[in-house]
Amino acid sequence: MRSGTLGIQDPAPSVPQPISSTSRVGRSLSNPRTGDRGDIGRGQMWGRRTGALLRVRGLWPAGVLGRRPLSCSAASLAGNSSPQCWNCGGPGSHMRGDGFFCPQCRALQPPDPTRDYFSLLDCNRAFRVDTAKLQTRYQELQRLVHPDFFSQRSQTEKDFSEKHSTLVNDAYKTLLAPLSRGLYLLKLHGVEIPEGTDYEMDRQFLMEIMEINEKLAEAQSEAAMKEIESIVRAKQKELTDNVSRAFEQDDLEKAKEMLTKMRYFSNVEEKIKLKKIPF
Protein backbone atom coordinates (compact mmCIF):
# COMPACT_ATOMS: atom_id res chain seq x y z
CA MET A 1 0.00 0.00 0.00
CA ARG A 2 1.35 3.41 -0.84
CA SER A 3 1.54 6.12 1.73
CA GLY A 4 1.61 9.86 1.50
CA THR A 5 -2.03 10.79 1.76
CA LEU A 6 -2.94 14.44 1.46
CA GLY A 7 -5.62 16.59 3.01
CA ILE A 8 -9.28 16.16 2.33
CA GLN A 9 -10.30 17.49 -1.03
CA ASP A 10 -13.78 18.18 -2.22
CA PRO A 11 -14.47 16.29 -5.45
CA ALA A 12 -14.04 18.58 -8.44
CA PRO A 13 -16.57 18.67 -11.26
CA SER A 14 -14.18 16.63 -13.38
CA VAL A 15 -14.28 13.72 -10.96
CA PRO A 16 -15.07 10.58 -12.99
CA GLN A 17 -18.37 8.92 -12.19
CA PRO A 18 -18.46 5.22 -11.30
CA ILE A 19 -18.74 3.10 -14.43
CA SER A 20 -21.71 0.81 -14.70
CA SER A 21 -20.69 -2.82 -15.05
CA THR A 22 -23.05 -3.05 -18.02
CA SER A 23 -21.89 0.11 -19.81
CA ARG A 24 -19.39 0.26 -22.63
CA VAL A 25 -15.88 1.29 -21.74
CA GLY A 26 -14.26 4.08 -23.76
CA ARG A 27 -12.07 2.97 -26.61
CA SER A 28 -9.06 4.63 -25.04
CA LEU A 29 -9.08 2.02 -22.27
CA SER A 30 -6.99 -0.98 -23.23
CA ASN A 31 -6.96 -4.39 -21.57
CA PRO A 32 -3.54 -4.85 -19.97
CA ARG A 33 -4.00 -8.60 -19.43
CA THR A 34 -1.76 -10.82 -21.51
CA GLY A 35 -1.16 -14.51 -21.86
CA ASP A 36 -3.37 -17.41 -22.80
CA ARG A 37 -5.51 -19.96 -20.99
CA GLY A 38 -2.87 -22.67 -20.62
CA ASP A 39 -2.98 -26.25 -21.91
CA ILE A 40 -5.96 -27.51 -19.94
CA GLY A 41 -8.08 -30.22 -21.53
CA ARG A 42 -11.57 -29.18 -22.56
CA GLY A 43 -13.28 -31.78 -20.38
CA GLN A 44 -11.22 -30.85 -17.36
CA MET A 45 -11.82 -27.13 -17.93
CA TRP A 46 -15.59 -27.67 -18.32
CA GLY A 47 -15.75 -29.55 -15.02
CA ARG A 48 -13.84 -26.87 -13.18
CA ARG A 49 -15.87 -24.02 -14.65
CA THR A 50 -19.12 -25.78 -13.80
CA GLY A 51 -17.98 -26.25 -10.21
CA ALA A 52 -16.89 -22.62 -10.01
CA LEU A 53 -20.28 -21.42 -11.27
CA LEU A 54 -21.95 -23.26 -8.42
CA ARG A 55 -19.54 -21.83 -5.90
CA VAL A 56 -19.83 -18.28 -7.14
CA ARG A 57 -23.57 -18.22 -6.45
CA GLY A 58 -22.67 -17.56 -2.83
CA LEU A 59 -21.08 -14.22 -3.79
CA TRP A 60 -22.97 -10.95 -3.92
CA PRO A 61 -21.65 -7.46 -4.73
CA ALA A 62 -21.00 -5.05 -1.93
CA GLY A 63 -23.40 -2.11 -1.98
CA VAL A 64 -22.98 1.48 -1.02
CA LEU A 65 -22.49 2.36 2.57
CA GLY A 66 -25.10 0.83 4.84
CA ARG A 67 -25.22 -2.51 3.10
CA ARG A 68 -23.23 -5.51 4.29
CA PRO A 69 -19.75 -5.86 2.82
CA LEU A 70 -18.96 -8.38 0.09
CA SER A 71 -19.29 -11.86 1.53
CA CYS A 72 -18.11 -15.17 0.19
CA SER A 73 -17.01 -18.43 1.65
CA ALA A 74 -13.23 -18.64 1.56
CA ALA A 75 -13.52 -22.37 2.11
CA SER A 76 -15.72 -22.91 -0.94
CA LEU A 77 -13.43 -20.86 -3.16
CA ALA A 78 -10.08 -21.93 -1.80
CA GLY A 79 -10.56 -25.20 0.07
CA ASN A 80 -7.67 -24.32 2.38
CA SER A 81 -5.66 -21.40 3.74
CA SER A 82 -3.67 -21.19 0.49
CA PRO A 83 -6.22 -20.45 -2.29
CA GLN A 84 -5.89 -22.29 -5.54
CA CYS A 85 -6.90 -21.07 -8.96
CA TRP A 86 -10.43 -22.24 -9.76
CA ASN A 87 -9.39 -22.86 -13.37
CA CYS A 88 -5.99 -24.55 -13.46
CA GLY A 89 -5.62 -25.54 -9.83
CA GLY A 90 -2.35 -23.68 -9.52
CA PRO A 91 -1.28 -21.96 -6.30
CA GLY A 92 -3.10 -18.67 -5.87
CA SER A 93 -1.31 -17.31 -2.83
CA HIS A 94 1.04 -15.19 -4.95
CA MET A 95 -1.18 -13.69 -7.63
CA ARG A 96 0.48 -11.19 -9.93
CA GLY A 97 -0.08 -7.46 -9.75
CA ASP A 98 -3.23 -6.65 -7.82
CA GLY A 99 -4.06 -10.29 -7.18
CA PHE A 100 -6.90 -10.42 -9.71
CA PHE A 101 -5.41 -12.97 -12.13
CA CYS A 102 -3.85 -16.41 -11.79
CA PRO A 103 -0.11 -16.22 -12.62
CA GLN A 104 -0.31 -19.62 -14.32
CA CYS A 105 -3.31 -19.44 -16.67
CA ARG A 106 -4.23 -15.73 -16.31
CA ALA A 107 -7.83 -16.55 -15.38
CA LEU A 108 -9.69 -13.86 -13.41
CA GLN A 109 -10.08 -14.88 -9.78
CA PRO A 110 -13.02 -14.17 -7.43
CA PRO A 111 -13.00 -11.04 -5.22
CA ASP A 112 -10.98 -11.30 -2.03
CA PRO A 113 -13.50 -11.29 0.85
CA THR A 114 -10.86 -10.03 3.31
CA ARG A 115 -9.99 -6.89 1.36
CA ASP A 116 -11.52 -3.59 2.50
CA TYR A 117 -12.20 -0.55 0.32
CA PHE A 118 -9.05 1.27 1.43
CA SER A 119 -6.83 -1.67 0.48
CA LEU A 120 -8.65 -2.16 -2.82
CA LEU A 121 -8.12 1.47 -3.82
CA ASP A 122 -4.54 1.49 -2.53
CA CYS A 123 -4.83 4.22 0.10
CA ASN A 124 -4.17 4.37 3.82
CA ARG A 125 -6.98 3.37 6.13
CA ALA A 126 -7.54 6.92 7.32
CA PHE A 127 -10.08 9.71 6.98
CA ARG A 128 -7.71 11.91 4.99
CA VAL A 129 -7.27 10.63 1.46
CA ASP A 130 -5.74 11.93 -1.74
CA THR A 131 -8.80 12.04 -3.98
CA ALA A 132 -6.67 12.52 -7.12
CA LYS A 133 -4.86 9.24 -6.45
CA LEU A 134 -8.19 7.66 -5.56
CA GLN A 135 -9.56 8.55 -8.99
CA THR A 136 -6.47 7.25 -10.75
CA ARG A 137 -6.60 3.96 -8.91
CA TYR A 138 -10.31 3.61 -9.66
CA GLN A 139 -9.73 4.04 -13.38
CA GLU A 140 -6.84 1.55 -13.32
CA LEU A 141 -9.00 -1.09 -11.68
CA GLN A 142 -11.85 -0.61 -14.13
CA ARG A 143 -9.38 -1.15 -16.96
CA LEU A 144 -8.52 -4.47 -15.37
CA VAL A 145 -11.90 -5.88 -14.40
CA HIS A 146 -14.68 -4.17 -16.36
CA PRO A 147 -17.06 -6.72 -17.97
CA ASP A 148 -16.47 -5.28 -21.45
CA PHE A 149 -13.03 -6.88 -21.36
CA PHE A 150 -14.44 -10.33 -20.63
CA SER A 151 -17.09 -10.69 -23.33
CA GLN A 152 -15.10 -13.51 -24.96
CA ARG A 153 -14.08 -15.23 -21.75
CA SER A 154 -15.72 -18.02 -19.77
CA GLN A 155 -19.02 -17.46 -17.98
CA THR A 156 -17.22 -17.85 -14.66
CA GLU A 157 -14.87 -15.00 -15.47
CA LYS A 158 -17.79 -12.89 -16.70
CA ASP A 159 -19.50 -13.41 -13.35
CA PHE A 160 -16.33 -12.56 -11.42
CA SER A 161 -15.82 -9.48 -13.59
CA GLU A 162 -19.32 -8.21 -12.74
CA LYS A 163 -18.63 -8.64 -9.04
CA HIS A 164 -15.21 -7.01 -9.20
CA SER A 165 -16.55 -4.04 -11.17
CA THR A 166 -19.45 -3.54 -8.75
CA LEU A 167 -17.10 -3.75 -5.78
CA VAL A 168 -14.72 -1.18 -7.31
CA ASN A 169 -17.62 1.20 -8.01
CA ASP A 170 -18.94 0.90 -4.47
CA ALA A 171 -15.48 1.39 -2.96
CA TYR A 172 -14.87 4.50 -5.06
CA LYS A 173 -18.22 6.12 -4.26
CA THR A 174 -17.81 5.35 -0.55
CA LEU A 175 -14.28 6.71 -0.14
CA LEU A 176 -14.74 9.75 -2.38
CA ALA A 177 -17.27 11.56 -0.16
CA PRO A 178 -16.20 12.61 3.38
CA LEU A 179 -19.46 11.50 5.02
CA SER A 180 -19.61 8.00 3.55
CA ARG A 181 -15.85 7.61 4.00
CA GLY A 182 -16.10 8.49 7.68
CA LEU A 183 -19.05 6.18 8.28
CA TYR A 184 -17.22 3.33 6.54
CA LEU A 185 -14.09 3.96 8.59
CA LEU A 186 -16.19 3.85 11.75
CA LYS A 187 -17.70 0.58 10.56
CA LEU A 188 -14.24 -0.94 10.15
CA HIS A 189 -13.69 -0.06 13.82
CA GLY A 190 -16.89 -1.86 14.75
CA VAL A 191 -18.96 1.31 15.21
CA GLU A 192 -22.16 1.94 13.28
CA ILE A 193 -24.78 4.69 13.37
CA PRO A 194 -28.22 3.20 12.64
CA GLU A 195 -30.39 5.13 10.24
CA GLY A 196 -33.10 7.27 11.84
CA THR A 197 -31.32 7.71 15.17
CA ASP A 198 -30.66 11.09 16.78
CA TYR A 199 -27.65 9.76 18.70
CA GLU A 200 -28.62 11.94 21.65
CA MET A 201 -28.23 15.13 19.66
CA ASP A 202 -28.32 18.22 21.82
CA ARG A 203 -31.42 20.37 21.69
CA GLN A 204 -29.55 23.39 20.33
CA PHE A 205 -28.30 21.45 17.29
CA LEU A 206 -31.74 20.02 16.54
CA MET A 207 -33.24 23.51 16.76
CA GLU A 208 -30.60 24.75 14.30
CA ILE A 209 -31.56 22.00 11.82
CA MET A 210 -35.25 22.84 12.24
CA GLU A 211 -34.62 26.52 11.52
CA ILE A 212 -32.65 25.72 8.37
CA ASN A 213 -35.42 23.40 7.17
CA GLU A 214 -38.00 26.10 7.81
CA LYS A 215 -35.96 28.64 5.83
CA LEU A 216 -35.64 26.14 3.02
CA ALA A 217 -39.39 25.52 2.95
CA GLU A 218 -40.06 29.26 2.78
CA ALA A 219 -37.36 30.03 0.21
CA GLN A 220 -38.93 31.45 -2.95
CA SER A 221 -35.96 33.07 -4.66
CA GLU A 222 -32.57 32.11 -6.03
CA ALA A 223 -30.86 34.40 -3.52
CA ALA A 224 -32.59 32.69 -0.60
CA MET A 225 -31.57 29.27 -1.87
CA LYS A 226 -27.95 30.32 -2.33
CA GLU A 227 -27.86 31.70 1.20
CA ILE A 228 -29.04 28.40 2.65
CA GLU A 229 -26.59 26.46 0.49
CA SER A 230 -23.75 28.65 1.72
CA ILE A 231 -24.69 28.05 5.35
CA VAL A 232 -24.91 24.30 4.92
CA ARG A 233 -21.64 24.13 2.98
CA ALA A 234 -19.82 26.02 5.73
CA LYS A 235 -21.28 23.75 8.40
CA GLN A 236 -20.21 20.64 6.50
CA LYS A 237 -16.68 22.01 6.07
CA GLU A 238 -16.40 22.68 9.81
CA LEU A 239 -17.76 19.24 10.70
CA THR A 240 -15.45 17.53 8.20
CA ASP A 241 -12.43 19.16 9.85
CA ASN A 242 -13.70 18.05 13.27
CA VAL A 243 -14.15 14.47 12.06
CA SER A 244 -10.62 14.45 10.68
CA ARG A 245 -9.18 15.58 14.01
CA ALA A 246 -11.26 13.03 15.90
CA PHE A 247 -9.94 10.13 13.81
CA GLU A 248 -6.37 11.40 14.11
CA GLN A 249 -6.82 11.33 17.90
CA ASP A 250 -8.54 7.93 17.79
CA ASP A 251 -11.60 9.50 19.38
CA LEU A 252 -14.28 7.32 17.78
CA GLU A 253 -17.08 8.70 19.95
CA LYS A 254 -16.32 12.24 18.82
CA ALA A 255 -16.08 11.09 15.20
CA LYS A 256 -19.43 9.36 15.58
CA GLU A 257 -21.05 12.51 16.95
CA MET A 258 -19.65 14.73 14.19
CA LEU A 259 -20.60 12.27 11.44
CA THR A 260 -24.14 12.10 12.78
CA LYS A 261 -24.37 15.87 12.47
CA MET A 262 -22.92 15.70 8.97
CA ARG A 263 -25.67 13.27 8.04
CA TYR A 264 -28.31 15.76 9.19
CA PHE A 265 -26.82 18.45 6.97
CA SER A 266 -26.50 15.93 4.14
CA ASN A 267 -30.26 15.42 4.34
CA VAL A 268 -30.71 19.18 4.07
CA GLU A 269 -28.47 19.20 0.99
CA GLU A 270 -30.68 16.58 -0.63
CA LYS A 271 -33.74 18.71 0.10
CA ILE A 272 -32.04 21.69 -1.51
CA LYS A 273 -31.43 19.68 -4.68
CA LEU A 274 -35.09 18.69 -4.80
CA LYS A 275 -36.19 22.25 -4.08
CA LYS A 276 -34.13 23.83 -6.84
CA ILE A 277 -36.23 25.14 -9.69
CA PRO A 278 -35.44 27.62 -12.50
CA PHE A 279 -36.04 31.05 -11.00
DAWO-V562487 format. One record per pair of residues at least 24 apart in sequence whose ideal C-beta (glycine too) atoms are under 8 Angstrom apart, sorted by sequence separation. I is the first residue (numbers start at 0). J is the second residue. D is the distance in whole Angstrom. If there is no record, write none. Layout:
# DAWO-V562487
((I,J,D) (I,J,D))
This chain:
# DAWO-V562487
((84,108,7) (85,109,7) (82,108,8) (141,167,6) (235,261,6) (238,264,7) (140,167,5) (235,264,5) (137,167,7) (234,264,5) (235,265,8) (54,85,8) (76,109,5) (137,170,8) (231,264,5) (235,268,8) (51,85,4) (137,171,4) (50,85,8) (51,86,8) (231,267,5) (107,144,7) (134,171,8) (231,268,6) (47,85,6) (48,86,7) (71,109,7) (133,171,7) (47,86,6) (71,110,7) (73,112,6) (73,113,8) (227,267,8) (231,271,7) (47,88,8) (69,110,6) (71,112,5) (133,174,6) (44,86,7) (70,112,6) (107,149,7) (133,175,6) (69,112,6) (97,140,7) (228,271,6) (99,143,6) (227,271,7) (99,144,6) (107,152,7) (130,175,6) (97,143,7) (128,174,6) (39,86,7) (68,115,8) (106,153,8) (119,166,7) (120,167,8) (224,271,7) (39,87,6) (119,167,7) (37,86,8) (107,156,4) (110,159,7) (36,86,8) (37,87,5) (106,156,6) (109,159,5) (120,170,5) (224,274,7) (58,109,6) (108,159,7) (119,170,5) (120,171,7) (126,177,8) (224,275,7) (58,110,7) (107,159,5) (110,162,5) (122,174,7) (128,180,7) (215,267,7) (107,160,6) (109,162,7) (110,163,6) (116,169,8) (55,109,6) (116,170,4) (120,174,6) (126,180,7) (224,278,8) (126,181,6) (208,263,5) (212,267,7) (215,270,6) (107,163,7) (110,166,6) (204,260,6) (208,264,8) (211,267,6) (215,271,7) (218,274,7) (116,173,6) (117,174,7) (198,255,7) (221,278,4) (116,174,6) (126,184,6) (177,235,8) (198,256,7) (212,270,7) (220,278,6) (125,184,8) (200,259,7) (204,263,8) (208,267,7) (215,274,6) (124,184,7) (200,260,7) (181,242,5) (190,251,6) (198,259,4) (177,239,5) (184,246,7) (197,259,8) (124,187,7) (188,251,6) (192,255,6) (196,259,8) (200,263,8) (99,163,7) (39,104,7) (177,242,7) (181,246,7) (190,255,6) (37,103,6) (185,251,7) (192,258,7) (37,104,4) (86,153,8) (116,183,6) (192,259,6) (32,100,6) (36,104,6) (37,105,8) (35,104,8) (36,105,7) (86,155,8) (185,254,6) (34,104,8) (35,105,7) (36,106,7) (85,155,7) (184,254,8) (185,255,6) (192,262,7) (34,105,4) (33,105,7) (115,187,6) (32,105,6) (181,254,7) (185,258,7) (181,257,8) (182,258,6) (181,258,5) (178,258,7) (181,261,7) (182,262,8) (178,261,5) (177,261,7) (178,262,6) (178,265,6) (69,162,8) (69,166,6) (55,155,7) (60,161,7) (52,154,6) (60,162,5) (52,155,6) (55,158,5) (59,162,8) (51,155,5) (55,159,7) (58,162,6) (61,165,7) (48,153,5) (60,165,4) (61,166,5) (48,154,7) (52,158,7) (60,166,6) (63,169,6) (48,155,5) (55,162,8) (62,169,6) (61,169,5) (60,169,7) (61,170,8) (63,172,6) (64,173,5) (63,173,6) (31,142,6) (32,143,7) (30,142,7) (31,143,7) (28,141,7) (29,142,7) (28,142,5) (64,179,5) (14,130,7) (32,148,7) (63,179,7) (126,242,6) (127,243,6) (24,141,7) (28,145,8) (126,243,5) (0,118,7) (4,122,6) (24,142,8) (30,148,4) (64,182,5) (4,123,5) (7,126,7) (15,134,6) (64,183,6) (1,121,6) (7,127,6) (10,130,6) (14,134,6) (17,137,8) (126,246,4) (0,121,6) (1,122,7) (2,123,6) (4,125,6) (6,127,6) (7,128,7) (8,129,8) (24,145,5) (125,246,7) (126,247,8) (0,122,7) (5,127,7) (8,130,5) (15,137,7) (64,186,8) (0,123,7) (4,127,5) (5,128,8) (7,130,8) (8,131,7) (15,138,6) (18,141,5) (24,147,4) (4,128,6) (5,129,4) (23,147,6) (24,148,7) (4,129,5) (20,145,7) (21,146,7) (22,147,8) (3,129,7) (20,146,5) (18,145,7) (126,254,8) (65,194,7) (1,132,8) (20,160,8) (20,161,5) (20,164,4) (20,165,6) (18,164,7) (20,168,7) (19,168,8) (18,168,7) (17,168,4) (17,169,8) (17,171,6) (17,172,6) (14,175,7) (10,175,6) (10,176,7) (7,177,6) (7,239,6) (7,243,6))
